[in-house]
């Protein structure tokens, strides 16, 4: 992977300005900057990172446009009605888990910081249960992954939003109970926003994604099911 630059100082100025002027009129007057200095470079960066995933996360390879998050906020149920996010992010979900949570890879360029992360965040109820059961059965493997020294040199453990007590159906004395109490499992790195301007940006992100890949795979293992063949309607009967 080459050491290429993707963003420049104008991109960060736009994001900082958006944070101060989070209004449609301000954004529309500078849409050209957003499209040319943020969205287009982000799509190029996503494509470059996705190419590298062929080696360590092939099930997470998706078209760049599918990974890119919209900069528009969903304000329907929010007290804050600001129309835009002050960062531009991307999420690489696993094939088969696109419409749910699941484990994946995340990064965003923001007004204040560059964030790189990997793991499962706020999983739905069935996924939460499946991961907790996996932790019960494979806690020694998880311990090695979440305490890996190389991983923790470049990441911090993400806020697990842990329960105060053992969840229903899980023994409080189980050796993995502290991890079972968690409601999300992941690692996150917060870097200065200026890190997004460096030529080695893609390399920096990929280095962290590669280190987190075993952790993501562990979390996805109980969530991935073999695809069942779609039923076929022929001769007035449903087959399959």
C-alpha positions in Angstrom: 0.0 0.0 0.0 1.5 3.4 -1.1 1.8 6.3 1.2 -0.7 8.6 -0.3 -2.4 11.8 1.0 -6.2 12.0 0.9 -7.2 15.0 2.9 -5.8 18.5 3.2 -6.1 21.4 5.6 -9.1 22.7 3.7 -11.0 19.6 4.6 -10.4 20.1 8.3 -11.3 23.8 8.0 -14.6 22.8 6.5 -15.3 20.4 9.4 -14.4 23.0 12.0 -16.5 25.6 10.3 -19.4 23.2 10.1 -19.1 22.6 13.8 -19.5 26.4 14.4 -22.2 26.8 11.7 -24.2 23.7 11.6 -26.9 25.1 9.3 -28.1 24.1 5.8 -27.4 27.5 4.3 -23.8 27.4 5.5 -23.3 23.8 4.2 -25.0 24.4 0.8 -22.8 27.5 0.2 -19.8 25.2 0.6 -21.1 22.0 -0.8 -18.3 22.0 -3.5 -15.7 21.9 -0.7 -17.5 19.0 1.0 -17.8 17.0 -2.3 -14.3 17.7 -3.4 -12.2 17.8 -0.3 -14.1 15.4 2.0 -16.5 13.0 0.2 -14.3 12.2 -2.8 -11.1 11.6 -0.8 -13.0 9.5 1.7 -14.4 7.3 -1.0 -10.9 6.9 -2.4 -9.5 6.0 1.0 -12.3 3.5 1.6 -11.5 1.8 -1.7 -7.8 1.6 -0.8 -8.5 0.1 2.6 -11.0 -2.3 1.2 -8.5 -3.6 -1.3 -6.2 -4.5 1.6 -8.9 -6.4 3.4 -8.6 -9.1 0.8 -5.7 -10.4 2.9 -7.2 -10.2 6.4 -10.9 -9.5 6.2 -12.3 -10.6 2.8 -15.8 -11.0 4.2 -15.9 -7.3 4.9 -15.1 -6.1 1.4 -17.9 -3.9 0.1 -18.4 -1.1 -2.4 -17.1 2.2 -1.0 -20.5 3.8 -1.3 -22.0 1.1 0.9 -19.4 1.7 3.6 -19.7 5.5 3.7 -22.0 7.0 6.3 -24.2 10.0 5.3 -23.1 13.3 6.8 -26.7 14.1 7.4 -28.0 13.5 10.9 -31.3 11.7 11.7 -32.9 14.3 13.9 -36.4 12.7 14.0 -36.1 11.7 17.7 -33.2 13.9 18.7 -33.3 16.9 21.0 -30.4 18.4 18.9 -31.8 19.3 15.5 -28.4 20.2 14.0 -28.7 18.8 10.4 -25.1 17.6 9.9 -22.5 15.5 11.7 -19.2 17.2 12.2 -17.3 14.1 11.0 -17.4 11.8 8.0 -17.2 8.1 8.7 -17.1 4.6 7.2 -18.2 1.2 8.5 -17.1 -2.2 7.0 -19.8 -4.7 8.1 -19.4 -8.4 7.5 -21.2 -10.0 4.6 -24.5 -11.3 5.8 -24.7 -8.9 8.7 -25.2 -5.7 6.8 -28.7 -5.1 8.1 -27.9 -5.9 11.8 -25.0 -5.0 14.0 -22.3 -7.6 13.9 -18.6 -7.0 14.2 -16.8 -4.7 11.8 -14.3 -1.9 11.2 -14.9 1.8 11.5 -13.1 5.1 11.0 -14.0 8.7 10.8 -12.3 12.0 10.1 -13.7 14.7 12.4 -13.2 18.4 13.2 -11.2 17.4 16.3 -10.0 13.9 15.8 -9.4 10.9 13.6 -11.1 7.8 15.1 -10.2 4.2 14.2 -12.2 1.3 15.7 -13.2 -2.3 15.4 -15.6 -4.6 17.2 -19.3 -5.0 17.9 -21.2 -1.9 19.0 -24.8 -1.9 20.5 -25.7 -5.3 19.1 -29.3 -6.4 18.9 -30.8 -8.7 21.6 -30.2 -12.0 19.8 -26.6 -11.1 18.9 -25.9 -9.9 22.4 -27.0 -13.3 23.7 -25.0 -15.2 21.1 -21.8 -13.3 21.9 -22.2 -13.8 25.7 -22.6 -17.6 25.1 -19.5 -17.7 23.0 -17.6 -15.9 25.8 -18.8 -18.5 28.3 -17.4 -21.3 26.1 -14.3 -19.7 24.7 -13.2 -17.2 27.4 -9.5 -18.3 27.3 -9.4 -17.4 23.6 -11.1 -14.1 24.2 -8.7 -13.2 27.1 -5.8 -13.6 24.7 -7.4 -11.4 22.1 -8.6 -8.6 24.3 -5.4 -8.5 26.3 -3.0 -8.8 23.3 -0.1 -6.4 23.9 0.4 -5.4 20.2 -3.3 -4.6 20.0 -3.3 -2.5 23.1 -0.3 -0.5 22.0 -2.4 1.1 19.2 -6.0 0.8 20.7 -7.8 1.2 23.9 -10.7 -1.0 24.9 -13.9 0.8 23.9 -16.4 1.7 26.7 -18.2 -1.7 27.2 -21.3 -0.2 28.8 -21.1 -3.0 31.3 -24.0 -4.2 33.4 -23.7 -3.9 37.2 -24.8 -7.5 37.6 -24.6 -10.7 35.7 -27.2 -10.9 32.9 -30.1 -13.3 33.4 -29.2 -16.9 32.8 -25.4 -16.4 33.3 -23.7 -17.6 36.5 -22.1 -14.7 38.4 -19.1 -16.9 39.3 -18.2 -17.7 35.7 -14.5 -16.8 34.9 -15.7 -14.7 32.0 -18.5 -12.9 33.8 -16.8 -9.4 33.6 -16.7 -9.7 29.8 -20.2 -11.3 29.7 -21.6 -8.2 31.5 -20.4 -6.0 28.6 -23.0 -4.8 26.2 -20.5 -4.0 23.4 -17.0 -5.3 22.6 -14.5 -3.3 20.7 -11.3 -1.3 20.6 -10.9 2.4 19.6 -8.0 4.8 18.8 -8.4 8.5 19.0 -5.8 10.5 17.1 -5.4 14.2 16.4 -7.4 15.4 13.3 -4.1 16.4 11.7 -3.2 12.7 11.5 -5.7 12.5 8.6 -3.5 14.8 6.6 -0.4 12.6 6.6 0.7 10.6 3.6 0.7 7.4 5.6 -3.0 7.6 6.6 -4.2 4.4 4.8 -1.2 2.5 6.2 -1.9 3.7 9.8 -5.5 2.7 9.6 -4.8 -0.7 8.0 -2.2 -1.5 10.6 -4.8 -1.2 13.3 -7.5 -3.0 11.4 -5.2 -6.0 10.8 -4.4 -6.2 14.5 -8.1 -6.1 15.4 -9.1 -8.7 12.8 -8.9 -11.8 15.1 -11.0 -10.0 17.7 -13.7 -9.1 15.0 -13.7 -12.6 13.7 -14.2 -14.0 17.2 -17.2 -11.8 17.8 -18.8 -12.6 14.4 -18.4 -16.3 14.7 -21.7 -17.0 16.5 -23.5 -14.4 14.4 -22.8 -15.8 11.0 -25.1 -18.5 9.7 -24.8 -20.4 6.5 -27.1 -18.9 3.9 -30.1 -21.0 3.2 -31.1 -21.5 -0.4 -34.0 -19.3 -1.4 -37.2 -21.3 -2.1 -38.1 -21.6 -5.7 -41.7 -21.6 -7.0 -42.2 -24.0 -9.9 -45.2 -26.0 -11.1 -47.4 -24.6 -8.4 -45.2 -25.8 -5.6 -42.6 -24.3 -3.4 -39.3 -26.1 -3.5 -36.3 -25.7 -1.1 
